Amino acid sequence: AAGEGQAAANKEILGAGVKPFVKLGSAMRILSLDCDFLGLDPVSGEPISAFTKHRAKEEKTSQADMNRLYVLENRYTLTGGMADHRKAIPASLIPVAAALIASELGDPSAKALADTAPAALKEWISPAVRDLIDNKGKAVVLAGSRYGAEVHALVASINKALDAFGSTIELLQDNSAVEFGTFADLQAAVSGGQIK
């Protein structure tokens, strides 16, 4: 189900009850890995107006004050429509793209998967990663909620390398959060006779 992979990665990497809060107003470079955060895949964080305030082309807005949005996605989305740089790729390549970005940022565990990336994807990602690095502390990478824990773990590694935690991502402790089991947990409980 949507969000399960992200929840599992958050629990494993950030700790139980810790939730990332994306500060879109602080992010001057955003790379979306099939995350329609402006449409159907909202992220926990500042409202969309925090993102769009850096998109206005007014006389007083300089190029340095404008954010830049990179999007890799397998279908047309509202976020992709707002992108400065967009590339359509199959959904099966999103994990490869995440590994490629993580590898370029120095994560050795991502290298094997990154090496499987097609040349066209490497060509597109390379300048985007340089731009993210040039804006370290003001950059964030987001992954769609339908991807598994491995993709979200790579994205956490990427955001750590970009100094996003504490700048474009705030970590909030939610002690009141009730943890629900997965559908698989429910099936196991029914099969085991714990639930009738």
C-alpha positions as CSV (number, residue, x, y, z in Angstrom):
1,A,0.0,0.0,0.0
2,A,1.1,3.6,-0.6
3,G,3.3,5.0,2.1
4,E,4.3,1.6,3.7
5,G,7.8,1.6,2.2
6,Q,8.4,5.2,3.4
7,A,7.0,4.4,6.9
8,A,9.2,1.3,7.2
9,A,12.3,3.3,6.0
10,N,11.5,6.2,8.4
11,K,11.2,3.8,11.3
12,E,14.4,1.9,10.5
13,I,16.5,5.0,9.7
14,L,15.0,7.9,11.7
15,G,13.5,5.9,14.6
16,A,10.0,5.1,15.8
17,G,7.7,8.1,15.8
18,V,10.0,10.4,13.9
19,K,8.4,12.1,11.0
20,P,10.2,14.2,8.3
21,F,8.7,17.6,7.7
22,V,9.8,19.0,4.3
23,K,10.5,22.7,4.3
24,L,9.6,23.6,0.7
25,G,10.3,27.3,1.4
26,S,13.9,26.5,2.2
27,A,14.5,24.2,-0.7
28,M,16.1,26.0,-3.6
29,R,16.8,22.7,-5.5
30,I,14.2,19.9,-5.4
31,L,14.6,16.6,-7.2
32,S,11.4,14.4,-7.3
33,L,11.7,10.7,-7.9
34,D,8.1,10.1,-9.1
35,C,6.7,12.2,-6.2
36,D,3.8,14.3,-7.3
37,F,4.1,16.5,-4.2
38,L,2.2,19.3,-5.9
39,G,-0.7,17.0,-6.8
40,L,-1.7,13.5,-5.7
41,D,1.3,12.6,-3.5
42,P,1.6,15.3,-0.9
43,V,4.5,15.2,1.5
44,S,4.3,16.2,5.2
45,G,5.6,19.7,5.4
46,E,5.1,23.3,4.5
47,P,2.1,24.2,2.2
48,I,2.6,24.3,-1.5
49,S,2.6,28.1,-1.3
50,A,6.1,27.8,0.3
51,F,7.3,26.2,-2.9
52,T,5.5,28.6,-5.3
53,K,6.8,31.7,-3.6
54,H,10.2,30.9,-5.1
55,R,8.6,30.4,-8.6
56,A,7.1,33.9,-9.1
57,K,8.8,35.8,-11.9
58,E,8.4,39.3,-10.5
59,E,10.8,42.2,-11.2
60,K,12.1,42.0,-7.7
61,T,12.8,38.3,-8.0
62,S,16.4,37.5,-9.1
63,Q,17.5,34.2,-10.6
64,A,19.3,33.4,-7.4
65,D,15.9,33.7,-5.5
66,M,14.2,31.2,-7.8
67,N,14.1,27.5,-6.9
68,R,14.7,24.8,-9.5
69,L,12.7,21.6,-9.8
70,Y,13.9,18.3,-11.4
71,V,11.4,15.5,-12.0
72,L,11.8,11.9,-13.0
73,E,8.4,10.3,-13.5
74,N,6.6,7.6,-15.4
75,R,3.5,9.6,-16.2
76,Y,2.4,13.2,-16.5
77,T,1.7,14.8,-13.1
78,L,1.1,18.3,-11.8
79,T,4.6,18.3,-10.3
80,G,6.1,17.3,-13.7
81,G,4.2,20.1,-15.4
82,M,5.9,22.6,-13.1
83,A,9.4,21.1,-13.5
84,D,12.3,23.1,-14.9
85,H,13.8,19.7,-16.0
86,R,11.7,16.6,-16.5
87,K,12.5,13.2,-17.8
88,A,10.0,10.4,-18.4
89,I,11.3,7.0,-17.3
90,P,9.6,3.7,-16.5
91,A,8.7,3.3,-12.8
92,S,11.1,0.3,-12.6
93,L,14.0,2.7,-13.1
94,I,13.1,4.9,-10.1
95,P,15.1,2.7,-7.7
96,V,18.0,2.7,-10.2
97,A,17.8,6.6,-10.4
98,A,17.8,6.8,-6.6
99,A,20.9,4.5,-6.4
100,L,22.6,6.5,-9.1
101,I,22.1,9.7,-7.2
102,A,23.2,8.1,-3.9
103,S,26.3,6.6,-5.6
104,E,27.3,10.0,-7.1
105,L,27.0,11.5,-3.6
106,G,29.4,8.8,-2.2
107,D,27.1,6.0,-1.0
108,P,29.2,2.8,-1.8
109,S,26.2,0.5,-1.1
110,A,24.3,2.0,-4.1
111,K,27.1,1.4,-6.7
112,A,26.0,-2.0,-7.9
113,L,22.5,-0.9,-8.7
114,A,23.7,2.5,-10.0
115,D,25.9,0.7,-12.5
116,T,22.8,-0.8,-14.2
117,A,21.5,2.7,-15.1
118,P,21.1,3.4,-18.9
119,A,23.5,6.0,-20.3
120,A,20.6,8.4,-21.0
121,L,19.6,8.4,-17.4
122,K,23.2,8.9,-16.2
123,E,23.5,11.8,-18.7
124,W,20.3,13.5,-17.3
125,I,21.1,12.9,-13.6
126,S,24.8,14.0,-13.6
127,P,24.1,17.8,-14.0
128,A,21.1,17.6,-11.6
129,V,23.4,16.1,-8.9
130,R,26.0,18.8,-9.5
131,D,23.3,21.4,-9.0
132,L,22.1,19.7,-5.8
133,I,25.7,19.6,-4.5
134,D,26.2,23.3,-5.4
135,N,23.1,24.0,-3.2
136,K,24.0,21.7,-0.3
137,G,21.9,22.6,2.7
138,K,19.3,24.1,0.4
139,A,18.4,21.0,-1.6
140,V,16.0,18.0,-1.1
141,V,15.2,14.8,-2.9
142,L,11.7,13.4,-2.6
143,A,10.4,9.9,-3.5
144,G,6.9,8.9,-4.3
145,S,4.9,7.1,-1.6
146,R,4.3,4.0,-3.7
147,Y,8.0,3.0,-3.7
148,G,9.5,0.5,-1.3
149,A,11.6,1.0,1.8
150,E,14.8,0.5,-0.2
151,V,14.1,3.6,-2.4
152,H,13.2,5.7,0.7
153,A,16.4,4.5,2.4
154,L,18.4,5.6,-0.6
155,V,16.6,9.0,-0.5
156,A,17.4,9.4,3.2
157,S,21.1,8.7,2.4
158,I,20.9,11.3,-0.4
159,N,19.3,13.9,1.8
160,K,21.9,13.2,4.5
161,A,24.7,13.8,2.0
162,L,23.0,17.0,0.9
163,D,22.7,18.3,4.5
164,A,19.0,18.4,4.1
165,F,18.2,17.2,7.7
166,G,18.1,20.3,9.8
167,S,17.7,22.6,6.8
168,T,15.2,21.5,4.2
169,I,13.9,18.6,6.2
170,E,13.0,19.0,9.9
171,L,12.7,15.8,11.9
172,L,9.7,15.8,14.3
173,Q,9.0,13.4,17.1
174,D,5.4,12.4,17.2
175,N,4.9,10.4,20.4
176,S,1.2,10.4,20.0
177,A,1.3,8.5,16.7
178,V,-0.6,5.3,16.8
179,E,1.2,2.6,14.8
180,F,-1.1,0.5,12.6
181,G,0.0,-2.9,11.3
182,T,0.1,-3.7,7.6
183,F,-2.4,-5.8,5.6
184,A,0.1,-8.7,5.8
185,D,0.1,-8.4,9.6
186,L,-3.7,-8.6,9.6
187,Q,-3.7,-11.7,7.3
188,A,-1.1,-13.3,9.6
189,A,-3.2,-12.5,12.7
190,V,-6.4,-14.0,11.1
191,S,-4.5,-17.1,9.9
192,G,-2.9,-17.5,13.4
193,G,-6.3,-17.3,15.1
194,Q,-5.5,-14.1,17.0
195,I,-8.3,-12.3,15.2
196,K,-11.6,-13.8,14.2
